[in-house]
Amino acid sequence: MSRWTKMSKEELLEVIRKEIIAIGIDDYPSQTRYTEKSRRETSPSATAARTRLDMTWKEIVDTLGFHYSEKKHELFKERASRKRAKRTSPSPLKGKKTGPIGSKWTRMKRVDLAKRIKKAIRENNIETVNDYREFRLKKKEDYPSYTFIYYYFGNLKDLKNKDVRRW
């Protein structure tokens, strides 16, 4: 039997409150942070506390007077806005007219580029990415990297099977 089961619920809550303050997570007492930083010899695990008190972590933290849900909401909003910013930021290849990465290929019409790559795949029996990469190394002519192809056209199988006129 654990020493935490011998305590009253009020005593256990007080131990958790003191531990949250002692480990310095009172600004945002998430269960993850508590689990990572709490000292096993002086406080119960988050799971043991939830089980013993028959409460969720949010309920425990709210009972202790920490405003966890408001801070959590703020963090979620912040993370969401960062993710949105990532999604809307332009690709390094898209619209690039000059420079070392794909400059030649972005100036070509997509249809012409797709036809050229499809022809190379068909004539050289290229089935896999490694086949394409080996072909590219052996050829004197210049071909775009597989990463570039994947970004603009999808995988080699897709490129082989699709009608290039749609680009």
C-alpha positions in Angstrom: 0.0 0.0 0.0 1.4 3.4 -1.0 1.8 6.2 1.4 -0.4 8.4 -0.8 -3.4 6.1 -0.2 -3.0 6.7 3.6 -3.5 10.4 3.3 -6.8 12.2 3.1 -7.7 13.8 -0.2 -7.1 17.3 1.3 -3.6 16.3 2.4 -2.8 14.8 -1.0 -4.0 18.0 -2.8 -1.8 20.0 -0.5 1.2 17.8 -1.3 0.6 18.3 -5.0 0.1 22.0 -4.6 3.4 22.4 -2.8 5.2 20.2 -5.3 3.9 22.3 -8.2 5.2 25.4 -6.6 8.5 23.8 -5.6 9.3 22.6 -9.1 8.3 25.9 -10.5 5.5 25.0 -12.8 2.8 27.0 -11.1 2.6 29.3 -14.2 1.5 26.4 -16.3 1.0 23.1 -14.3 0.4 20.7 -17.1 0.4 17.0 -16.3 3.3 16.4 -18.7 5.5 19.1 -17.0 4.5 17.7 -13.5 5.4 14.2 -14.5 8.8 15.3 -16.0 9.8 17.5 -13.1 8.2 16.1 -9.9 10.3 14.4 -7.3 9.0 10.9 -6.6 10.2 10.9 -3.0 8.1 14.0 -2.1 5.0 13.8 -4.3 2.8 11.2 -5.9 2.8 10.6 -9.7 0.2 12.4 -11.7 -1.5 9.0 -12.4 -1.5 8.1 -8.8 -3.0 11.5 -7.9 -5.7 11.2 -10.5 -6.6 7.7 -9.4 -6.6 8.4 -5.7 -8.6 11.6 -6.0 -10.8 10.3 -8.8 -10.3 13.5 -10.7 -8.9 14.6 -14.0 -5.6 16.5 -14.0 -7.5 19.7 -15.0 -9.9 19.2 -12.1 -7.0 18.8 -9.7 -5.2 21.9 -10.9 -8.4 23.9 -10.9 -9.2 22.8 -7.3 -5.7 23.9 -6.3 -6.4 27.4 -7.7 -4.1 27.3 -10.7 -5.7 28.6 -13.9 -4.4 25.8 -16.1 -7.2 25.7 -18.7 -6.9 29.4 -19.5 -3.1 29.1 -20.0 -3.6 25.9 -22.0 -6.1 27.7 -24.3 -3.6 30.5 -24.8 -0.9 27.9 -25.7 -3.2 26.1 -28.1 -4.0 29.4 -29.8 -0.3 30.2 -30.1 0.6 26.8 -31.5 -2.3 27.0 -34.0 -1.2 30.4 -35.3 2.4 29.1 -35.7 1.1 26.1 -37.6 -1.0 28.3 -39.8 2.0 30.5 -40.5 4.0 27.4 -41.5 1.3 26.2 -43.9 0.9 29.6 -45.5 4.6 30.3 -45.9 5.8 29.9 -49.5 7.8 26.8 -50.5 11.5 27.5 -51.2 11.0 26.1 -54.7 7.7 27.7 -55.7 8.1 30.7 -58.0 11.9 30.7 -57.8 13.4 32.3 -60.9 17.1 32.3 -60.1 19.4 30.7 -57.6 21.1 27.4 -57.1 18.0 25.3 -56.2 15.8 24.3 -59.2 16.2 27.6 -61.0 16.4 26.0 -64.4 13.4 23.7 -63.7 11.1 26.4 -62.4 11.6 28.4 -65.5 10.5 25.5 -67.7 6.9 24.9 -68.5 5.6 22.2 -66.3 4.2 20.2 -69.2 7.5 20.2 -71.0 9.4 19.2 -67.9 6.9 16.4 -67.2 7.2 15.1 -70.8 11.0 15.1 -70.5 11.1 13.2 -67.2 8.4 10.7 -68.4 10.5 10.1 -71.5 13.6 9.4 -69.5 11.7 7.1 -67.2 10.2 5.2 -70.1 13.4 4.9 -72.1 15.6 3.9 -69.2 13.1 1.5 -67.5 13.2 3.5 -64.3 11.0 1.9 -61.6 12.3 3.2 -58.3 13.7 6.4 -56.8 17.1 4.8 -56.5 16.9 3.9 -60.3 16.2 7.5 -61.0 19.0 8.8 -58.9 21.5 6.4 -60.5 20.3 7.4 -63.9 20.8 11.1 -63.0 24.3 10.4 -61.9 25.3 8.6 -65.1 23.7 10.9 -67.5 25.6 13.8 -69.1 22.3 15.7 -69.5 20.9 17.5 -66.5 17.7 16.3 -64.8 15.9 17.6 -61.8 16.3 16.0 -58.4 13.8 13.4 -57.2 12.8 15.9 -54.4 11.9 18.5 -57.0 9.9 15.9 -59.1 8.0 14.8 -56.0 7.2 18.3 -55.0 5.8 19.2 -58.4 4.4 16.0 -59.8 4.2 13.4 -57.0 6.0 10.1 -57.0 7.5 8.4 -60.1 4.6 6.0 -60.4 2.1 8.9 -60.4 4.1 10.7 -63.0 4.4 7.7 -65.2 0.7 6.9 -65.1 -0.7 10.4 -65.4 -1.5 12.4 -68.5 1.0 15.3 -68.6 -1.4 17.7 -70.4 -3.1 18.4 -67.1 -0.1 20.3 -65.9 
